[in-house]
Amino acid sequence: MDRAIVGFHQDAEQHWVAELVCGHFQHVRHTPPWINRPWVVTPEGRAGVLGQALACRKCDEGAPVDRR
Ligand SMILES: [Zn+2]
């Protein structure tokens, strides 16, 4: 299910985590050369994807809302 990104935070290992409008969190890792999301490491890049949709597998599974 596609859900809009409403914010970001970093986990304990400094990986970026997107906060979705549904209340679920999803890692958006930038670990080149395997996963390339150079936008996630800059404030401008992250701001640029606010409101864009990510496919939320947790919604598809009916998972409970994530908490910080
Ligand atoms: Zn969700």
N, CA, C, O and the ligand as a Tripos MOL2 file, in Angstrom:
@<TRIPOS>MOLECULE
protein
  273   271    69     0     0
PROTEIN
NO_CHARGES

@<TRIPOS>ATOM
      1 N           0.8400   -1.1890    0.0000 N.3       1 MET1
      2 CA          0.0000    0.0000    0.0000 C.3       1 MET1
      3 C           0.8810    1.2480    0.0000 C.2       1 MET1
      4 O           1.7850    1.3690    0.8260 O.2       1 MET1
      5 N           0.6250    2.1620   -0.9090 N.am      2 ASP2
      6 CA          1.4420    3.3730   -0.9790 C.3       2 ASP2
      7 C           1.0250    4.3670    0.0990 C.2       2 ASP2
      8 O          -0.1530    4.6950    0.2370 O.2       2 ASP2
      9 N           2.0030    4.8370    0.8560 N.am      3 ARG3
     10 CA          1.7630    5.7940    1.9420 C.3       3 ARG3
     11 C           2.7360    6.9520    1.8050 C.2       3 ARG3
     12 O           3.9000    6.7570    1.4530 O.2       3 ARG3
     13 N           2.2630    8.1480    2.0810 N.am      4 ALA4
     14 CA          3.1030    9.3400    1.9530 C.3       4 ALA4
     15 C           4.1190    9.4290    3.0800 C.2       4 ALA4
     16 O           3.8460    9.0330    4.2130 O.2       4 ALA4
     17 N           5.3050    9.9590    2.7510 N.am      5 ILE5
     18 CA          6.3480   10.2110    3.7380 C.3       5 ILE5
     19 C           6.0460   11.5290    4.4470 C.2       5 ILE5
     20 O           5.8240   12.5540    3.8020 O.2       5 ILE5
     21 N           6.0390   11.4940    5.7680 N.am      6 VAL6
     22 CA          5.7510   12.7170    6.5260 C.3       6 VAL6
     23 C           6.9530   13.1900    7.3340 C.2       6 VAL6
     24 O           6.9210   14.2870    7.8900 O.2       6 VAL6
     25 N           8.0090   12.3890    7.4110 N.am      7 GLY7
     26 CA          9.1770   12.8170    8.1760 C.3       7 GLY7
     27 C          10.2610   11.7530    8.1520 C.2       7 GLY7
     28 O          10.1010   10.6850    7.5610 O.2       7 GLY7
     29 N          11.3670   12.0740    8.8080 N.am      8 PHE8
     30 CA         12.4990   11.1530    8.8810 C.3       8 PHE8
     31 C          13.1200   11.2060   10.2630 C.2       8 PHE8
     32 O          13.0390   12.2200   10.9570 O.2       8 PHE8
     33 N          13.7380   10.1070   10.6540 N.am      9 HIS9
     34 CA         14.6410   10.1300   11.8010 C.3       9 HIS9
     35 C          15.7250    9.0940   11.5410 C.2       9 HIS9
     36 O          15.6480    8.3160   10.5900 O.2       9 HIS9
     37 N          16.7480    9.0990   12.4120 N.am     10 GLN10
     38 CA         17.8210    8.1190   12.2710 C.3      10 GLN10
     39 C          17.7260    7.1050   13.3950 C.2      10 GLN10
     40 O          17.3810    7.4390   14.5280 O.2      10 GLN10
     41 N          18.0420    5.8440   13.0590 N.am     11 ASP11
     42 CA         18.0260    4.8180   14.0880 C.3      11 ASP11
     43 C          19.3600    4.8070   14.8380 C.2      11 ASP11
     44 O          20.2220    5.6530   14.6000 O.2      11 ASP11
     45 N          19.5180    3.8520   15.7330 N.am     12 ALA12
     46 CA         20.7100    3.8080   16.5830 C.3      12 ALA12
     47 C          21.9890    3.6130   15.7780 C.2      12 ALA12
     48 O          23.0780    3.9420   16.2470 O.2      12 ALA12
     49 N          21.8560    3.0800   14.5730 N.am     13 GLU13
     50 CA         23.0270    2.8500   13.7160 C.3      13 GLU13
     51 C          23.1880    3.9240   12.6580 C.2      13 GLU13
     52 O          23.9410    3.7570   11.6990 O.2      13 GLU13
     53 N          22.4760    5.0300   12.8370 N.am     14 GLN14
     54 CA         22.5610    6.1820   11.9340 C.3      14 GLN14
     55 C          21.9590    5.9270   10.5610 C.2      14 GLN14
     56 O          22.1950    6.6890    9.6230 O.2      14 GLN14
     57 N          21.1790    4.8530   10.4390 N.am     15 HIS15
     58 CA         20.4510    4.6450    9.1870 C.3      15 HIS15
     59 C          19.2060    5.5310    9.2080 C.2      15 HIS15
     60 O          18.5800    5.7330   10.2490 O.2      15 HIS15
     61 N          18.8680    6.0500    8.0390 N.am     16 TRP16
     62 CA         17.6770    6.8980    7.9600 C.3      16 TRP16
     63 C          16.4160    6.0560    7.8740 C.2      16 TRP16
     64 O          16.3640    5.0260    7.2030 O.2      16 TRP16
     65 N          15.4020    6.5380    8.5820 N.am     17 VAL17
     66 CA         14.1180    5.8480    8.6480 C.3      17 VAL17
     67 C          13.0370    6.8390    8.2500 C.2      17 VAL17
     68 O          12.9340    7.9190    8.8320 O.2      17 VAL17
     69 N          12.2300    6.4740    7.2590 N.am     18 ALA18
     70 CA         11.1270    7.3300    6.8530 C.3      18 ALA18
     71 C           9.9290    7.0690    7.7570 C.2      18 ALA18
     72 O           9.6220    5.9290    8.1050 O.2      18 ALA18
     73 N           9.2570    8.1670    8.1300 N.am     19 GLU19
     74 CA          8.0170    8.0650    8.8960 C.3      19 GLU19
     75 C           6.8680    8.2800    7.9230 C.2      19 GLU19
     76 O           6.7940    9.3100    7.2520 O.2      19 GLU19
     77 N           5.9780    7.3070    7.8510 N.am     20 LEU20
     78 CA          4.8840    7.3610    6.8840 C.3      20 LEU20
     79 C           3.6040    7.8580    7.5520 C.2      20 LEU20
     80 O           3.4460    7.7930    8.7710 O.2      20 LEU20
     81 N           2.6990    8.3530    6.7120 N.am     21 VAL21
     82 CA          1.4790    8.9650    7.2240 C.3      21 VAL21
     83 C           0.6200    7.9500    7.9710 C.2      21 VAL21
     84 O          -0.2150    8.3260    8.7930 O.2      21 VAL21
     85 N           0.8200    6.6780    7.6890 N.am     22 CYS22
     86 CA          0.0390    5.6260    8.3490 C.3      22 CYS22
     87 C           0.5510    5.3260    9.7540 C.2      22 CYS22
     88 O          -0.0920    4.5970   10.5090 O.2      22 CYS22
     89 N           1.7230    5.8940   10.1110 N.am     23 GLY23
     90 CA          2.2800    5.6370   11.4350 C.3      23 GLY23
     91 C           3.3480    4.5650   11.4330 C.2      23 GLY23
     92 O           3.9220    4.2630   12.4790 O.2      23 GLY23
     93 N           3.6240    3.9900   10.2860 N.am     24 HIS24
     94 CA          4.6900    2.9970   10.1660 C.3      24 HIS24
     95 C           6.0010    3.6640    9.8040 C.2      24 HIS24
     96 O           6.0240    4.7280    9.1870 O.2      24 HIS24
     97 N           7.1060    3.0170   10.2010 N.am     25 PHE25
     98 CA          8.4450    3.4690    9.8480 C.3      25 PHE25
     99 C           9.0210    2.5240    8.8020 C.2      25 PHE25
    100 O           8.7000    1.3360    8.7740 O.2      25 PHE25
    101 N           9.8710    3.0670    7.9500 N.am     26 GLN26
    102 CA         10.5150    2.2210    6.9470 C.3      26 GLN26
    103 C          11.9370    2.7260    6.7020 C.2      26 GLN26
    104 O          12.1550    3.9110    6.4530 O.2      26 GLN26
    105 N          12.8940    1.8100    6.7770 N.am     27 HIS27
    106 CA         14.2820    2.1920    6.5090 C.3      27 HIS27
    107 C          14.4400    2.6390    5.0610 C.2      27 HIS27
    108 O          13.9000    2.0190    4.1450 O.2      27 HIS27
    109 N          15.1810    3.7130    4.8700 N.am     28 VAL28
    110 CA         15.5470    4.1620    3.5230 C.3      28 VAL28
    111 C          17.0680    4.2670    3.5100 C.2      28 VAL28
    112 O          17.6380    5.3570    3.5700 O.2      28 VAL28
    113 N          17.6950    3.1230    3.4310 N.am     29 ARG29
    114 CA         19.1470    3.0650    3.5700 C.3      29 ARG29
    115 C          19.8570    3.5840    2.3260 C.2      29 ARG29
    116 O          19.3810    3.4540    1.1990 O.2      29 ARG29
    117 N          21.0160    4.1780    2.5840 N.am     30 HIS30
    118 CA         21.9210    4.5600    1.5040 C.3      30 HIS30
    119 C          23.2050    3.7910    1.7580 C.2      30 HIS30
    120 O          24.0740    4.2520    2.4970 O.2      30 HIS30
    121 N          23.3260    2.6190    1.1480 N.am     31 THR31
    122 CA         24.4860    1.7520    1.3480 C.3      31 THR31
    123 C          25.0490    1.3430    0.0000 C.2      31 THR31
    124 O          24.9220    0.1910   -0.4180 O.2      31 THR31
    125 N          25.6900    2.3270   -0.6970 N.am     32 PRO32
    126 CA         26.2450    2.0230   -2.0110 C.3      32 PRO32
    127 C          27.3180    0.9490   -1.9120 C.2      32 PRO32
    128 O          27.9920    0.8720   -0.8840 O.2      32 PRO32
    129 N          27.5090    0.1190   -2.9300 N.am     33 PRO33
    130 CA         26.8280    0.2110   -4.2210 C.3      33 PRO33
    131 C          25.5340   -0.5860   -4.2910 C.2      33 PRO33
    132 O          24.9380   -0.6960   -5.3620 O.2      33 PRO33
    133 N          25.0880   -1.1440   -3.1660 N.am     34 TRP34
    134 CA         23.9100   -2.0140   -3.2080 C.3      34 TRP34
    135 C          22.6250   -1.2070   -3.2780 C.2      34 TRP34
    136 O          21.7650   -1.4560   -4.1230 O.2      34 TRP34
    137 N          22.5060   -0.2420   -2.3840 N.am     35 ILE35
    138 CA         21.2960    0.5830   -2.3510 C.3      35 ILE35
    139 C          21.7380    2.0320   -2.4470 C.2      35 ILE35
    140 O          22.4680    2.5180   -1.5830 O.2      35 ILE35
    141 N          21.3070    2.7160   -3.4760 N.am     36 ASN36
    142 CA         21.7320    4.0990   -3.6970 C.3      36 ASN36
    143 C          20.5710    5.0690   -3.5230 C.2      36 ASN36
    144 O          19.6810    5.1720   -4.3670 O.2      36 ASN36
    145 N          20.6110    5.7650   -2.4110 N.am     37 ARG37
    146 CA         19.6270    6.8220   -2.1590 C.3      37 ARG37
    147 C          20.3890    8.0510   -1.6850 C.2      37 ARG37
    148 O          20.2450    8.4630   -0.5340 O.2      37 ARG37
    149 N          21.1890    8.6310   -2.5500 N.am     38 PRO38
    150 CA         22.0190    9.7600   -2.1090 C.3      38 PRO38
    151 C          21.2030   10.9060   -1.5330 C.2      38 PRO38
    152 O          21.7150   11.6960   -0.7410 O.2      38 PRO38
    153 N          19.9380   11.0010   -1.9260 N.am     39 TRP39
    154 CA         19.0960   12.0970   -1.4380 C.3      39 TRP39
    155 C          18.8580   12.0120    0.0620 C.2      39 TRP39
    156 O          18.5870   13.0200    0.7150 O.2      39 TRP39
    157 N          18.9630   10.7820    0.6130 N.am     40 VAL40
    158 CA         18.5570   10.6250    2.0110 C.3      40 VAL40
    159 C          19.5780   11.2150    2.9750 C.2      40 VAL40
    160 O          19.2620   11.4300    4.1450 O.2      40 VAL40
    161 N          20.8050   11.4820    2.5060 N.am     41 VAL41
    162 CA         21.8440   11.9500    3.4250 C.3      41 VAL41
    163 C          21.9140   13.4690    3.5240 C.2      41 VAL41
    164 O          22.7260   13.9950    4.2850 O.2      41 VAL41
    165 N          21.0900   14.1780    2.7770 N.am     42 THR42
    166 CA         21.1010   15.6340    2.8860 C.3      42 THR42
    167 C          19.7270   16.1450    3.3170 C.2      42 THR42
    168 O          18.7030   15.5770    2.9390 O.2      42 THR42
    169 N          19.7080   17.2180    4.1100 N.am     43 PRO43
    170 CA         18.4150   17.7860    4.5200 C.3      43 PRO43
    171 C          17.5670   18.1800    3.3200 C.2      43 PRO43
    172 O          16.3500   17.9910    3.3250 O.2      43 PRO43
    173 N          18.2150   18.7320    2.2830 N.am     44 GLU44
    174 CA         17.4720   19.1500    1.0960 C.3      44 GLU44
    175 C          16.8460   17.9420    0.3960 C.2      44 GLU44
    176 O          15.7010   17.9850   -0.0540 O.2      44 GLU44
    177 N          17.6380   16.8540    0.3160 N.am     45 GLY45
    178 CA         17.1440   15.6540   -0.3360 C.3      45 GLY45
    179 C          15.9500   15.0570    0.3870 C.2      45 GLY45
    180 O          14.9690   14.6410   -0.2290 O.2      45 GLY45
    181 N          16.0580   15.0270    1.7190 N.am     46 ARG46
    182 CA         14.9370   14.4660    2.4850 C.3      46 ARG46
    183 C          13.7050   15.3490    2.3750 C.2      46 ARG46
    184 O          12.5890   14.8470    2.2460 O.2      46 ARG46
    185 N          13.8990   16.6540    2.4250 N.am     47 ALA47
    186 CA         12.7590   17.5650    2.3130 C.3      47 ALA47
    187 C          12.0790   17.3940    0.9590 C.2      47 ALA47
    188 O          10.8640   17.5500    0.8320 O.2      47 ALA47
    189 N          12.8940   17.0680   -0.0590 N.am     48 GLY48
    190 CA         12.3530   16.9520   -1.4060 C.3      48 GLY48
    191 C          11.4340   15.7660   -1.6140 C.2      48 GLY48
    192 O          10.6600   15.7430   -2.5700 O.2      48 GLY48
    193 N          11.5090   14.7800   -0.7300 N.am     49 VAL49
    194 CA         10.6490   13.6060   -0.9180 C.3      49 VAL49
    195 C           9.4860   13.5730    0.0680 C.2      49 VAL49
    196 O           8.6840   12.6390    0.0470 O.2      49 VAL49
    197 N           9.3870   14.5830    0.9310 N.am     50 LEU50
    198 CA          8.2260   14.6400    1.8170 C.3      50 LEU50
    199 C           6.9670   14.6870    0.9740 C.2      50 LEU50
    200 O           6.8910   15.4430    0.0050 O.2      50 LEU50
    201 N           5.9900   13.8900    1.3330 N.am     51 GLY51
    202 CA          4.7500   13.8470    0.5830 C.3      51 GLY51
    203 C           4.7400   12.8100   -0.5180 C.2      51 GLY51
    204 O           3.6830   12.4580   -1.0410 O.2      51 GLY51
    205 N           5.9400   12.3110   -0.8780 N.am     52 GLN52
    206 CA          5.9770   11.2410   -1.8750 C.3      52 GLN52
    207 C           5.6260    9.9150   -1.2040 C.2      52 GLN52
    208 O           5.7450    9.7630    0.0110 O.2      52 GLN52
    209 N           5.1950    8.9670   -2.0210 N.am     53 ALA53
    210 CA          4.7070    7.7050   -1.4740 C.3      53 ALA53
    211 C           5.7750    6.6290   -1.4780 C.2      53 ALA53
    212 O           6.5810    6.5220   -2.4020 O.2      53 ALA53
    213 N           5.7540    5.8300   -0.4100 N.am     54 LEU54
    214 CA          6.5310    4.5960   -0.3590 C.3      54 LEU54
    215 C           5.5290    3.4510   -0.2330 C.2      54 LEU54
    216 O           4.4620    3.6060    0.3600 O.2      54 LEU54
    217 N           5.8880    2.3070   -0.7950 N.am     55 ALA55
    218 CA          5.0510    1.1260   -0.6170 C.3      55 ALA55
    219 C           5.2410    0.6120    0.7990 C.2      55 ALA55
    220 O           6.3470    0.2250    1.1770 O.2      55 ALA55
    221 N           4.1630    0.6040    1.5940 N.am     56 CYS56
    222 CA          4.2620    0.1970    2.9950 C.3      56 CYS56
    223 C           3.8340   -1.2530    3.1400 C.2      56 CYS56
    224 O           2.6490   -1.5810    3.0970 O.2      56 CYS56
    225 N           4.8300   -2.1090    3.3130 N.am     57 ARG57
    226 CA          4.5380   -3.5410    3.4700 C.3      57 ARG57
    227 C           3.8380   -3.8170    4.8010 C.2      57 ARG57
    228 O           3.0610   -4.7640    4.9260 O.2      57 ARG57
    229 N           4.1330   -2.9610    5.8050 N.am     58 LYS58
    230 CA          3.5050   -3.1700    7.1120 C.3      58 LYS58
    231 C           1.9920   -2.9620    7.0400 C.2      58 LYS58
    232 O           1.2320   -3.6480    7.7230 O.2      58 LYS58
    233 N           1.5620   -2.0150    6.2120 N.am     59 CYS59
    234 CA          0.1180   -1.8340    6.0340 C.3      59 CYS59
    235 C          -0.4850   -3.0710    5.3720 C.2      59 CYS59
    236 O          -1.5550   -3.5380    5.7630 O.2      59 CYS59
    237 N           0.2100   -3.5920    4.3710 N.am     60 ASP60
    238 CA         -0.2930   -4.7770    3.6840 C.3      60 ASP60
    239 C          -0.4510   -5.9390    4.6590 C.2      60 ASP60
    240 O          -1.3350   -6.7810    4.5070 O.2      60 ASP60
    241 N           0.4270   -5.9700    5.6680 N.am     61 GLU61
    242 CA          0.4070   -7.0690    6.6350 C.3      61 GLU61
    243 C          -0.4800   -6.7600    7.8360 C.2      61 GLU61
    244 O          -0.6790   -7.6190    8.6950 O.2      61 GLU61
    245 N          -1.0140   -5.5450    7.9030 N.am     62 GLY62
    246 CA         -1.8340   -5.1660    9.0550 C.3      62 GLY62
    247 C          -1.0340   -5.0230   10.3270 C.2      62 GLY62
    248 O          -1.5430   -5.2620   11.4220 O.2      62 GLY62
    249 N           0.2330   -4.6290   10.1840 N.am     63 ALA63
    250 CA          1.1100   -4.5380   11.3550 C.3      63 ALA63
    251 C           0.7270   -3.3510   12.2330 C.2      63 ALA63
    252 O           0.2170   -2.3470   11.7360 O.2      63 ALA63
    253 N           0.9750   -3.4680   13.5540 N.am     64 PRO64
    254 CA          0.6970   -2.3330   14.4470 C.3      64 PRO64
    255 C           1.5910   -1.1500   14.1270 C.2      64 PRO64
    256 O           2.6600   -1.3040   13.5380 O.2      64 PRO64
    257 N           1.1400    0.0330   14.5220 N.am     65 VAL65
    258 CA          1.8660    1.2670   14.2610 C.3      65 VAL65
    259 C           3.2000    1.2540   15.0070 C.2      65 VAL65
    260 O           3.2990    0.7700   16.1340 O.2      65 VAL65
    261 N           4.2310    1.8040   14.3370 N.am     66 ASP66
    262 CA          5.5470    1.8910   14.9630 C.3      66 ASP66
    263 C           5.6040    3.0880   15.8990 C.2      66 ASP66
    264 O           4.8690    4.0630   15.7380 O.2      66 ASP66
    265 N           6.4930    2.9930   16.8790 N.am     67 ARG67
    266 CA          6.6810    4.0920   17.8200 C.3      67 ARG67
    267 C           8.1520    4.4050   17.9380 C.2      67 ARG67
    268 O           9.0030    3.5400   17.7300 O.2      67 ARG67
    269 N           8.4510    5.6520   18.2740 N.am     68 ARG68
    270 CA          9.8450    6.0300   18.4980 C.3      68 ARG68
    271 C          10.2140    5.8090   19.9430 C.2      68 ARG68
    272 O          11.3520    6.0690   20.3360 O.2      68 ARG68
    273 ZN          1.8830    1.5800    6.8520 Zn       69 ZN69
@<TRIPOS>BOND
     1     1     2 1
     2     2     3 1
     3     3     4 2
     4     3     5 am
     5     5     6 1
     6     6     7 1
     7     7     8 2
     8     7     9 am
     9     9    10 1
    10    10    11 1
    11    11    12 2
    12    11    13 am
    13    13    14 1
    14    14    15 1
    15    15    16 2
    16    15    17 am
    17    17    18 1
    18    18    19 1
    19    19    20 2
    20    19    21 am
    21    21    22 1
    22    22    23 1
    23    23    24 2
    24    23    25 am
    25    25    26 1
    26    26    27 1
    27    27    28 2
    28    27    29 am
    29    29    30 1
    30    30    31 1
    31    31    32 2
    32    31    33 am
    33    33    34 1
    34    34    35 1
    35    35    36 2
    36    35    37 am
    37    37    38 1
    38    38    39 1
    39    39    40 2
    40    39    41 am
    41    41    42 1
    42    42    43 1
    43    43    44 2
    44    43    45 am
    45    45    46 1
    46    46    47 1
    47    47    48 2
    48    47    49 am
    49    49    50 1
    50    50    51 1
    51    51    52 2
    52    51    53 am
    53    53    54 1
    54    54    55 1
    55    55    56 2
    56    55    57 am
    57    57    58 1
    58    58    59 1
    59    59    60 2
    60    59    61 am
    61    61    62 1
    62    62    63 1
    63    63    64 2
    64    63    65 am
    65    65    66 1
    66    66    67 1
    67    67    68 2
    68    67    69 am
    69    69    70 1
    70    70    71 1
    71    71    72 2
    72    71    73 am
    73    73    74 1
    74    74    75 1
    75    75    76 2
    76    75    77 am
    77    77    78 1
    78    78    79 1
    79    79    80 2
    80    79    81 am
    81    81    82 1
    82    82    83 1
    83    83    84 2
    84    83    85 am
    85    85    86 1
    86    86    87 1
    87    87    88 2
    88    87    89 am
    89    89    90 1
    90    90    91 1
    91    91    92 2
    92    91    93 am
    93    93    94 1
    94    94    95 1
    95    95    96 2
    96    95    97 am
    97    97    98 1
    98    98    99 1
    99    99   100 2
   100    99   101 am
   101   101   102 1
   102   102   103 1
   103   103   104 2
   104   103   105 am
   105   105   106 1
   106   106   107 1
   107   107   108 2
   108   107   109 am
   109   109   110 1
   110   110   111 1
   111   111   112 2
   112   111   113 am
   113   113   114 1
   114   114   115 1
   115   115   116 2
   116   115   117 am
   117   117   118 1
   118   118   119 1
   119   119   120 2
   120   119   121 am
   121   121   122 1
   122   122   123 1
   123   123   124 2
   124   123   125 am
   125   125   126 1
   126   126   127 1
   127   127   128 2
   128   127   129 am
   129   129   130 1
   130   130   131 1
   131   131   132 2
   132   131   133 am
   133   133   134 1
   134   134   135 1
   135   135   136 2
   136   135   137 am
   137   137   138 1
   138   138   139 1
   139   139   140 2
   140   139   141 am
   141   141   142 1
   142   142   143 1
   143   143   144 2
   144   143   145 am
   145   145   146 1
   146   146   147 1
   147   147   148 2
   148   147   149 am
   149   149   150 1
   150   150   151 1
   151   151   152 2
   152   151   153 am
   153   153   154 1
   154   154   155 1
   155   155   156 2
   156   155   157 am
   157   157   158 1
   158   158   159 1
   159   159   160 2
   160   159   161 am
   161   161   162 1
   162   162   163 1
   163   163   164 2
   164   163   165 am
   165   165   166 1
   166   166   167 1
   167   167   168 2
   168   167   169 am
   169   169   170 1
   170   170   171 1
   171   171   172 2
   172   171   173 am
   173   173   174 1
   174   174   175 1
   175   175   176 2
   176   175   177 am
   177   177   178 1
   178   178   179 1
   179   179   180 2
   180   179   181 am
   181   181   182 1
   182   182   183 1
   183   183   184 2
   184   183   185 am
   185   185   186 1
   186   186   187 1
   187   187   188 2
   188   187   189 am
   189   189   190 1
   190   190   191 1
   191   191   192 2
   192   191   193 am
   193   193   194 1
   194   194   195 1
   195   195   196 2
   196   195   197 am
   197   197   198 1
   198   198   199 1
   199   199   200 2
   200   199   201 am
   201   201   202 1
   202   202   203 1
   203   203   204 2
   204   203   205 am
   205   205   206 1
   206   206   207 1
   207   207   208 2
   208   207   209 am
   209   209   210 1
   210   210   211 1
   211   211   212 2
   212   211   213 am
   213   213   214 1
   214   214   215 1
   215   215   216 2
   216   215   217 am
   217   217   218 1
   218   218   219 1
   219   219   220 2
   220   219   221 am
   221   221   222 1
   222   222   223 1
   223   223   224 2
   224   223   225 am
   225   225   226 1
   226   226   227 1
   227   227   228 2
   228   227   229 am
   229   229   230 1
   230   230   231 1
   231   231   232 2
   232   231   233 am
   233   233   234 1
   234   234   235 1
   235   235   236 2
   236   235   237 am
   237   237   238 1
   238   238   239 1
   239   239   240 2
   240   239   241 am
   241   241   242 1
   242   242   243 1
   243   243   244 2
   244   243   245 am
   245   245   246 1
   246   246   247 1
   247   247   248 2
   248   247   249 am
   249   249   250 1
   250   250   251 1
   251   251   252 2
   252   251   253 am
   253   253   254 1
   254   254   255 1
   255   255   256 2
   256   255   257 am
   257   257   258 1
   258   258   259 1
   259   259   260 2
   260   259   261 am
   261   261   262 1
   262   262   263 1
   263   263   264 2
   264   263   265 am
   265   265   266 1
   266   266   267 1
   267   267   268 2
   268   267   269 am
   269   269   270 1
   270   270   271 1
   271   271   272 2
@<TRIPOS>SUBSTRUCTURE
     1 MET1         2 RESIDUE 1 A MET
     2 ASP2         6 RESIDUE 1 A ASP
     3 ARG3        10 RESIDUE 1 A ARG
     4 ALA4        14 RESIDUE 1 A ALA
     5 ILE5        18 RESIDUE 1 A ILE
     6 VAL6        22 RESIDUE 1 A VAL
     7 GLY7        26 RESIDUE 1 A GLY
     8 PHE8        30 RESIDUE 1 A PHE
     9 HIS9        34 RESIDUE 1 A HIS
    10 GLN10       38 RESIDUE 1 A GLN
    11 ASP11       42 RESIDUE 1 A ASP
    12 ALA12       46 RESIDUE 1 A ALA
    13 GLU13       50 RESIDUE 1 A GLU
    14 GLN14       54 RESIDUE 1 A GLN
    15 HIS15       58 RESIDUE 1 A HIS
    16 TRP16       62 RESIDUE 1 A TRP
    17 VAL17       66 RESIDUE 1 A VAL
    18 ALA18       70 RESIDUE 1 A ALA
    19 GLU19       74 RESIDUE 1 A GLU
    20 LEU20       78 RESIDUE 1 A LEU
    21 VAL21       82 RESIDUE 1 A VAL
    22 CYS22       86 RESIDUE 1 A CYS
    23 GLY23       90 RESIDUE 1 A GLY
    24 HIS24       94 RESIDUE 1 A HIS
    25 PHE25       98 RESIDUE 1 A PHE
    26 GLN26      102 RESIDUE 1 A GLN
    27 HIS27      106 RESIDUE 1 A HIS
    28 VAL28      110 RESIDUE 1 A VAL
    29 ARG29      114 RESIDUE 1 A ARG
    30 HIS30      118 RESIDUE 1 A HIS
    31 THR31      122 RESIDUE 1 A THR
    32 PRO32      126 RESIDUE 1 A PRO
    33 PRO33      130 RESIDUE 1 A PRO
    34 TRP34      134 RESIDUE 1 A TRP
    35 ILE35      138 RESIDUE 1 A ILE
    36 ASN36      142 RESIDUE 1 A ASN
    37 ARG37      146 RESIDUE 1 A ARG
    38 PRO38      150 RESIDUE 1 A PRO
    39 TRP39      154 RESIDUE 1 A TRP
    40 VAL40      158 RESIDUE 1 A VAL
    41 VAL41      162 RESIDUE 1 A VAL
    42 THR42      166 RESIDUE 1 A THR
    43 PRO43      170 RESIDUE 1 A PRO
    44 GLU44      174 RESIDUE 1 A GLU
    45 GLY45      178 RESIDUE 1 A GLY
    46 ARG46      182 RESIDUE 1 A ARG
    47 ALA47      186 RESIDUE 1 A ALA
    48 GLY48      190 RESIDUE 1 A GLY
    49 VAL49      194 RESIDUE 1 A VAL
    50 LEU50      198 RESIDUE 1 A LEU
    51 GLY51      202 RESIDUE 1 A GLY
    52 GLN52      206 RESIDUE 1 A GLN
    53 ALA53      210 RESIDUE 1 A ALA
    54 LEU54      214 RESIDUE 1 A LEU
    55 ALA55      218 RESIDUE 1 A ALA
    56 CYS56      222 RESIDUE 1 A CYS
    57 ARG57      226 RESIDUE 1 A ARG
    58 LYS58      230 RESIDUE 1 A LYS
    59 CYS59      234 RESIDUE 1 A CYS
    60 ASP60      238 RESIDUE 1 A ASP
    61 GLU61      242 RESIDUE 1 A GLU
    62 GLY62      246 RESIDUE 1 A GLY
    63 ALA63      250 RESIDUE 1 A ALA
    64 PRO64      254 RESIDUE 1 A PRO
    65 VAL65      258 RESIDUE 1 A VAL
    66 ASP66      262 RESIDUE 1 A ASP
    67 ARG67      266 RESIDUE 1 A ARG
    68 ARG68      270 RESIDUE 1 A ARG
    69 ZN69       273 GROUP 0 **** ****
